Amino acid sequence: MQFAKRLEKIPPYLFAEMDRKRQELIAQGVDIINMGAGDPDKPTPERILKAMHAALDDPSNHSYPPYQGILEFRKAAGQWMERRFGVSGLNPDTEIISSIGAKEAIHNTFLAFVESGDYTLIPDPGYPVYRSATIFAGGEPFVMPLTPENHFLPDLKAIPESVAQQAKLLWVNYPNNPTGALASLAYFEELVAFCRHYDILLCHDHAYSEIAYDGYQPPSVLQVPGAKDVAIEFHSLSKSYNMTGWRIGFVVGNAVGIQGLRQVKSNVDSGVFKAIQKTAIAAFDSTEAEIQPMISLYQKRRDLVVAGLKSLGWPISPPGATLYIWVPVPPGYTSQEFVSLLLDKCGIIVPSGNAYGKNGEGFFRIAITLGEERIQEAIARMKAAGIRYQ
């Protein structure tokens, strides 16, 4: 038997490989501090769990769901968009679709719109699925470098005219994984204008819309007037409500984009379990007072990591959002060399920046999804091992 040649172009998925290494070291008796994956360590809120129990007991939820999601879920998602972002008038039949988390919907969007020879404009560093899904669809990824000098925003002027004319999709993700960078509504206006000019579907991965600090509230690209003409936005309940394993999200915006997703989904999956969709409706009703303790916890952890790294000489500022801190490696090291050092000397797992693309070289990423004691232990291990920025 022989794998398809496309698999030769796709490396093992970053977090699958990290988990393999973690399990291997644990088996050897190493006390691993995993600061790698952005998987919330706190349970799904009790009120949401109660809603799930009730939904499970209802036999009407046990049958196949509609591919695009039950109407009640789609309406609730639209109402959430209006409450949260002031984006009103989303048609639940043509402009909203449920998804099995964000990852599935992201991958299916490439299958719906990208053919051999088409370019996709993807951020680098960025979520690895943007690149792998381009390859699965037979397209050509054109990377948009995210650099500190440009505040980790793509420079649209640097995209060649010939590439823009052949591009089908442009992907952005703010608040950003892995850099933690933010984008303003003014920048979203530039993106919408660019994509309208070149007839490109603008795809905004908004998985971290609710994980923001110091009173900041990330905007939606759909707040830009006319954005629905060219844009779709991907939302996930994974990080916002500690529901990573539930696999539930939704996509909203341009009707053609949603139609393409619906056509792919109807051929490759059977939708989201109706009981989970009913439970997600309860999550949408969460108040700010219910969510704020989780945000405050992450903010405290963020500050603890930043203070610890500063004490070891790192020139670093706290990110305004996401579960991640994008950290420069000390001078004299590559990203891979430094993360290997942390693992060998300290038993700390973090992903290297270049795992998110070549422009991530010189950085590593820390996830704040572990308790304060373990964060303090990680900093103490680095100090004991003599690991400093300079």
C-alpha positions as CSV (number, residue, x, y, z in Angstrom):
1,M,0.0,0.0,0.0
2,Q,1.2,3.5,-0.8
3,F,0.2,6.9,0.7
4,A,-1.1,9.6,-1.7
5,K,1.7,11.9,-2.7
6,R,0.0,14.9,-1.1
7,L,0.9,13.4,2.3
8,E,4.6,13.8,1.4
9,K,4.0,17.6,1.4
10,I,2.3,17.7,4.8
11,P,4.4,17.2,8.0
12,P,2.9,15.4,11.1
13,Y,0.4,17.7,12.8
14,L,2.2,19.8,15.3
15,F,0.2,18.9,18.4
16,A,-0.1,15.2,17.5
17,E,3.7,15.1,17.5
18,M,4.0,17.1,20.7
19,D,1.6,14.7,22.4
20,R,3.6,11.7,21.2
21,K,6.8,13.2,22.7
22,R,4.9,14.0,26.0
23,Q,3.6,10.5,26.4
24,E,7.1,9.0,25.6
25,L,8.7,11.1,28.3
26,I,6.0,10.5,30.9
27,A,6.6,6.8,30.3
28,Q,10.3,7.4,31.1
29,G,9.3,8.9,34.5
30,V,9.9,12.6,33.5
31,D,7.7,15.1,35.3
32,I,6.6,17.1,32.2
33,I,5.2,20.6,32.4
34,N,3.1,20.9,29.2
35,M,3.0,24.6,28.1
36,G,2.2,23.6,24.5
37,A,-1.4,23.0,23.6
38,G,-4.1,25.6,24.1
39,D,-6.6,23.3,25.7
40,P,-8.4,24.9,28.7
41,D,-7.7,23.0,31.9
42,K,-10.9,24.0,33.6
43,P,-14.2,22.1,33.2
44,T,-17.1,23.1,31.1
45,P,-19.4,25.4,33.2
46,E,-22.0,23.5,35.3
47,R,-24.9,25.4,33.7
48,I,-23.9,24.2,30.3
49,L,-23.5,20.6,31.6
50,K,-27.0,20.7,33.0
51,A,-28.3,21.8,29.6
52,M,-26.5,18.8,28.0
53,H,-28.1,16.3,30.4
54,A,-31.5,17.7,29.6
55,A,-30.8,17.5,25.8
56,L,-29.6,13.9,26.1
57,D,-32.8,12.9,27.8
58,D,-34.9,14.2,24.9
59,P,-35.3,11.5,22.3
60,S,-36.0,14.0,19.5
61,N,-32.2,14.9,19.7
62,H,-31.1,11.4,18.9
63,S,-31.7,11.4,15.2
64,Y,-29.6,12.8,12.3
65,P,-29.2,16.6,12.5
66,P,-29.6,18.9,9.5
67,Y,-26.3,19.3,7.8
68,Q,-26.3,23.0,8.2
69,G,-27.3,22.8,11.9
70,I,-30.8,22.9,13.5
71,L,-32.6,26.2,12.9
72,E,-32.8,26.9,16.6
73,F,-29.0,26.8,16.9
74,R,-28.5,29.0,13.8
75,K,-30.9,31.6,15.1
76,A,-29.2,31.6,18.4
77,A,-25.8,32.1,16.8
78,G,-27.2,35.0,14.8
79,Q,-28.6,36.6,18.0
80,W,-25.2,36.1,19.7
81,M,-23.5,37.9,16.9
82,E,-25.9,40.8,17.3
83,R,-25.5,41.0,21.0
84,R,-21.7,40.7,21.0
85,F,-20.8,42.7,17.8
86,G,-23.9,44.6,16.8
87,V,-24.0,42.5,13.6
88,S,-27.7,42.2,12.8
89,G,-29.8,40.8,10.0
90,L,-27.8,37.5,9.5
91,N,-30.1,35.1,7.6
92,P,-30.1,31.8,9.5
93,D,-30.9,29.9,6.3
94,T,-28.2,31.4,4.0
95,E,-25.6,33.2,6.1
96,I,-25.1,30.9,9.1
97,I,-24.0,27.2,9.3
98,S,-23.0,25.0,12.2
99,S,-19.6,23.4,12.3
100,I,-17.8,20.5,14.1
101,G,-15.6,23.0,15.8
102,A,-13.6,25.5,13.7
103,K,-10.9,23.2,12.3
104,E,-13.4,21.1,10.3
105,A,-15.0,24.2,8.8
106,I,-11.6,25.8,8.0
107,H,-10.6,22.7,6.1
108,N,-13.9,22.4,4.3
109,T,-13.7,26.0,3.0
110,F,-10.5,25.1,1.1
111,L,-12.3,22.1,-0.5
112,A,-15.2,24.3,-1.5
113,F,-13.2,27.1,-3.2
114,V,-9.7,26.1,-4.1
115,E,-8.6,24.2,-7.2
116,S,-5.2,23.2,-8.7
117,G,-3.2,26.4,-9.5
118,D,-5.2,28.7,-7.2
119,Y,-3.4,30.7,-4.6
120,T,-4.4,30.9,-0.9
121,L,-3.1,33.9,1.1
122,I,-2.2,32.6,4.5
123,P,-0.5,34.2,7.5
124,D,3.0,33.0,8.5
125,P,3.4,32.2,11.4
126,G,-0.2,30.9,11.5
127,Y,-2.5,28.0,12.4
128,P,-0.9,25.0,10.5
129,V,-4.3,23.9,9.0
130,Y,-4.3,26.9,6.6
131,R,-1.3,25.4,4.8
132,S,-2.2,21.8,5.0
133,A,-5.7,22.4,3.8
134,T,-4.4,24.3,0.9
135,I,-2.3,21.3,-0.1
136,F,-5.2,18.9,0.4
137,A,-7.2,21.0,-2.0
138,G,-4.4,21.2,-4.6
139,G,-3.8,24.9,-4.2
140,E,-0.6,26.9,-3.7
141,P,-0.1,28.6,-0.3
142,F,1.3,32.2,-0.6
143,V,2.5,33.3,2.8
144,M,1.9,36.7,4.2
145,P,4.7,37.3,6.8
146,L,3.6,38.4,10.2
147,T,6.5,40.4,11.6
148,P,7.0,42.4,14.9
149,E,7.9,45.4,12.8
150,N,4.3,45.4,11.3
151,H,2.6,44.4,14.6
152,F,2.1,40.9,13.2
153,L,-0.3,42.1,10.6
154,P,-0.1,41.0,6.9
155,D,1.3,43.7,4.6
156,L,-1.3,43.7,1.8
157,K,1.0,45.9,-0.4
158,A,3.6,43.2,-0.4
159,I,1.3,40.7,-2.2
160,P,2.2,40.6,-5.9
161,E,-0.6,41.7,-8.3
162,S,-0.3,38.4,-10.2
163,V,-0.8,36.4,-7.0
164,A,-3.7,38.5,-5.8
165,Q,-5.5,38.0,-9.1
166,Q,-5.2,34.2,-8.8
167,A,-6.0,34.0,-5.1
168,K,-9.3,32.4,-3.9
169,L,-9.0,32.8,-0.2
170,L,-7.3,35.2,2.3
171,W,-7.0,34.0,5.9
172,V,-6.5,36.1,9.0
173,N,-7.0,35.3,12.7
174,Y,-7.3,38.1,15.3
175,P,-6.8,37.8,18.2
176,N,-3.9,35.9,16.6
177,N,-2.6,32.4,17.2
178,P,0.3,32.1,17.8
179,T,1.5,35.7,18.3
180,G,-1.4,37.0,20.5
181,A,-1.5,40.1,18.2
182,L,-4.6,42.2,17.7
183,A,-6.2,43.8,14.7
184,S,-8.3,47.0,14.6
185,L,-11.6,47.6,12.8
186,A,-9.7,50.0,10.5
187,Y,-7.4,47.1,9.5
188,F,-10.4,44.9,8.8
189,E,-11.7,47.7,6.5
190,E,-8.4,47.4,4.5
191,L,-8.8,43.7,4.2
192,V,-12.4,44.0,3.0
193,A,-11.5,46.5,0.4
194,F,-8.6,44.4,-0.8
195,C,-10.7,41.3,-1.1
196,R,-13.5,43.1,-2.8
197,H,-11.0,44.5,-5.4
198,Y,-9.6,41.1,-6.2
199,D,-12.8,39.0,-5.7
200,I,-11.3,37.0,-2.9
201,L,-13.2,35.3,-0.1
202,L,-12.0,36.8,3.2
203,C,-11.9,34.2,5.9
204,H,-11.6,35.5,9.5
205,D,-10.8,32.8,12.1
206,H,-12.2,34.3,15.3
207,A,-11.6,31.4,17.6
208,Y,-10.3,33.7,20.4
209,S,-13.0,36.4,20.2
210,E,-13.9,36.1,23.9
211,I,-10.4,35.5,25.4
212,A,-9.2,39.1,25.8
213,Y,-7.8,41.1,28.7
214,D,-7.8,44.5,30.4
215,G,-11.3,45.3,29.1
216,Y,-10.5,44.8,25.4
217,Q,-13.2,43.4,23.2
218,P,-12.0,42.1,19.8
219,P,-14.1,43.2,16.9
220,S,-15.7,41.1,14.2
221,V,-14.8,41.6,10.5
222,L,-18.5,41.7,9.8
223,Q,-18.8,45.0,11.7
224,V,-17.2,46.6,8.6
225,P,-19.9,48.0,6.3
226,G,-20.3,45.7,3.3
227,A,-18.1,43.0,4.7
228,K,-20.8,40.3,4.0
229,D,-20.1,40.9,0.3
230,V,-16.7,39.2,0.7
231,A,-16.2,37.8,4.2
232,I,-17.1,34.8,6.3
233,E,-16.1,34.5,10.0
234,F,-15.4,31.3,11.9
235,H,-16.5,31.0,15.6
236,S,-15.9,28.2,18.0
237,L,-17.2,27.5,21.5
238,S,-14.0,25.6,22.4
239,K,-12.0,28.3,24.1
240,S,-14.8,30.7,25.0
241,Y,-16.8,28.2,27.1
242,N,-14.2,25.4,27.9
243,M,-15.8,23.1,25.3
244,T,-12.8,22.0,23.2
245,G,-13.9,18.3,23.2
246,W,-17.5,19.1,22.3
247,R,-16.6,20.1,18.8
248,I,-19.1,22.8,18.1
249,G,-18.9,26.1,16.3
250,F,-20.4,28.1,13.5
251,V,-19.6,30.1,10.4
252,V,-21.4,33.3,9.4
253,G,-21.3,35.9,6.6
254,N,-21.2,35.8,2.9
255,A,-24.0,33.6,1.5
256,V,-21.8,32.1,-1.3
257,G,-19.2,31.2,1.3
258,I,-21.8,29.5,3.4
259,Q,-23.3,27.7,0.4
260,G,-19.9,26.3,-0.5
261,L,-19.4,25.0,3.1
262,R,-22.9,23.5,3.1
263,Q,-22.3,21.6,-0.1
264,V,-19.0,20.1,1.2
265,K,-20.4,19.3,4.6
266,S,-23.4,17.4,3.2
267,N,-20.9,15.1,1.4
268,V,-18.3,14.5,4.1
269,D,-20.1,14.6,7.5
270,S,-23.5,14.2,9.1
271,G,-23.6,17.4,11.1
272,V,-23.3,18.1,14.8
273,F,-25.2,16.0,17.4
274,K,-28.4,17.8,18.1
275,A,-28.0,17.5,21.8
276,I,-24.7,19.4,21.6
277,Q,-26.3,22.1,19.4
278,K,-29.1,22.5,22.0
279,T,-26.4,22.8,24.7
280,A,-24.5,25.4,22.7
281,I,-27.6,27.6,22.7
282,A,-27.4,27.6,26.5
283,A,-23.7,28.6,26.3
284,F,-24.6,31.6,24.0
285,D,-26.8,32.8,26.9
286,S,-23.8,33.0,29.2
287,T,-23.5,36.5,30.8
288,E,-20.4,38.5,31.1
289,A,-20.4,37.9,34.8
290,E,-20.3,34.1,34.1
291,I,-17.4,34.4,31.7
292,Q,-15.3,37.0,33.5
293,P,-13.9,34.7,36.2
294,M,-12.3,32.5,33.5
295,I,-10.9,35.6,31.8
296,S,-9.5,36.9,35.1
297,L,-7.9,33.5,35.7
298,Y,-6.1,33.6,32.3
299,Q,-5.1,37.2,32.8
300,K,-3.5,36.3,36.2
301,R,-1.6,33.4,34.5
302,R,-0.5,35.7,31.7
303,D,0.9,38.2,34.1
304,L,2.6,35.4,36.1
305,V,4.4,34.1,33.0
306,V,5.4,37.6,31.8
307,A,6.7,38.6,35.2
308,G,8.6,35.3,35.4
309,L,10.2,35.7,32.0
310,K,11.1,39.3,32.7
311,S,12.9,38.2,35.9
312,L,15.0,36.0,33.6
313,G,15.9,38.9,31.3
314,W,13.2,38.5,28.6
315,P,12.1,41.7,26.8
316,I,8.4,40.9,26.7
317,S,5.0,42.6,27.1
318,P,1.7,41.0,28.0
319,P,-0.5,40.1,25.0
320,G,-3.9,41.7,24.9
321,A,-5.8,38.5,24.1
322,T,-5.6,34.7,23.4
323,L,-4.3,31.9,25.5
324,Y,-0.7,32.4,24.2
325,I,2.4,34.3,24.8
326,W,4.8,34.6,21.8
327,V,8.3,34.7,23.2
328,P,11.6,35.4,21.5
329,V,14.3,32.8,21.9
330,P,17.6,34.0,23.5
331,P,20.3,35.2,21.1
332,G,22.4,32.4,19.7
333,Y,19.7,29.8,19.5
334,T,17.3,28.7,16.8
335,S,13.7,28.1,17.8
336,Q,14.2,24.3,17.7
337,E,17.4,24.4,19.6
338,F,15.9,26.4,22.4
339,V,12.7,24.3,22.8
340,S,14.9,21.2,22.9
341,L,16.9,22.8,25.6
342,L,13.8,23.5,27.7
343,L,12.7,19.9,27.3
344,D,16.1,18.4,28.1
345,K,17.0,20.7,31.0
346,C,13.6,21.5,32.5
347,G,11.1,19.0,31.3
348,I,9.0,21.8,29.7
349,I,7.2,21.3,26.5
350,V,6.6,24.3,24.2
351,P,6.2,24.4,20.4
352,S,8.9,26.1,18.4
353,G,7.9,29.2,16.4
354,N,9.0,27.8,13.1
355,A,6.4,25.0,13.5
356,Y,3.9,27.7,12.6
357,G,5.8,28.7,9.5
358,K,9.3,29.9,8.6
359,N,8.5,33.5,9.8
360,G,8.0,32.0,13.3
361,E,11.7,31.3,13.5
362,G,13.2,33.1,16.5
363,F,10.2,32.6,18.7
364,F,8.4,29.9,20.8
365,R,4.9,29.8,22.1
366,I,3.7,29.4,25.7
367,A,0.1,28.4,26.5
368,I,-1.4,29.7,29.7
369,T,-3.7,26.6,30.1
370,L,-2.1,25.2,33.3
371,G,-2.3,26.2,36.9
372,E,-0.3,28.9,38.7
373,E,1.8,26.4,40.6
374,R,3.0,24.7,37.5
375,I,3.8,28.1,35.9
376,Q,5.8,29.0,38.9
377,E,7.5,25.6,38.8
378,A,8.4,26.1,35.1
379,I,10.0,29.5,35.8
380,A,11.9,28.0,38.8
381,R,13.2,25.2,36.7
382,M,14.5,27.6,34.1
383,K,16.2,29.7,36.7
384,A,17.8,26.6,38.3
385,A,19.1,25.5,34.9
386,G,20.6,28.9,34.3
387,I,18.3,29.7,31.3
388,R,18.1,33.4,30.7
389,Y,17.4,35.6,27.7
390,Q,21.0,36.9,27.8
